[in-house]
């Protein structure tokens, strides 16, 4: 009793692990409004790859907006 079984660990990885990028994107201040909804939809279908794209694109957009001001 008290130990985590292999099946419990597997369920945790299958259910929780894919939700992490979704939560990180939803709570991020890098995008807002319809833009954030678009990113969330992308991440629902691509998970960690979509989150990596989100980080790359939003950092690129941030650099461009800083150069314009």
N, C-alpha and C positions, 0 to 999 in steps of 0.2 A: 504494500500500500504506500501511496505517496510518491511513487515514481511515475514518470511519463513513459508510456508504452510507445512502441514504434508506430502503431496506427494513429495514436493521438498526435504524435509529432508530424506524421505525414499529412493528416488533416489540417493541422496548424499551418504547415508550409503551403498546402494547396489553396487554402481559404484566405489566410491572413497575408501572406507574402505578396500576392498580386494586388492587394488593396493599399499597400503602403504608398506607391507612386500616385495613386488616385487621391489619397488624403493629402499628400505633400503638395500636389498641384492645386487642390481645392483651397488649401490654406495659404498658398503663396501670394505674395504681393507683386509678383512679376507681371501678372496679367489681370485684367478685370473685365467684367461684363460678358459680352458675347464672345470675346476672345478667350476668356477662361473656359466657357462652356465648350468651345471648339477643342481646346486642349484636353479637357476632360473626356470628350468623346473619343479623341485619338488615343488617349491612354487606356480607356476601357477596352479598346480592340488590340492595342499593342503593348500594354503594360510598361515594363522597364525600358524598352526601346523608345517608346513614345515619351517617357519622362526624360530620357537622355536628349532627345530632340528638343523637347520643351526647354531644358536648361540651356542648350546651345543657342537656339533661336532667340530666346528672351534675353540672354546676355549680349548677343549681337545687336538686338534692337535697342538695348539700354545704352550700349556704346555709341550707336548712331545718334540717338537722341541727345546724348551728352555732347557730341561733337557739333551738333546744330545749334546749341545754345551758347 
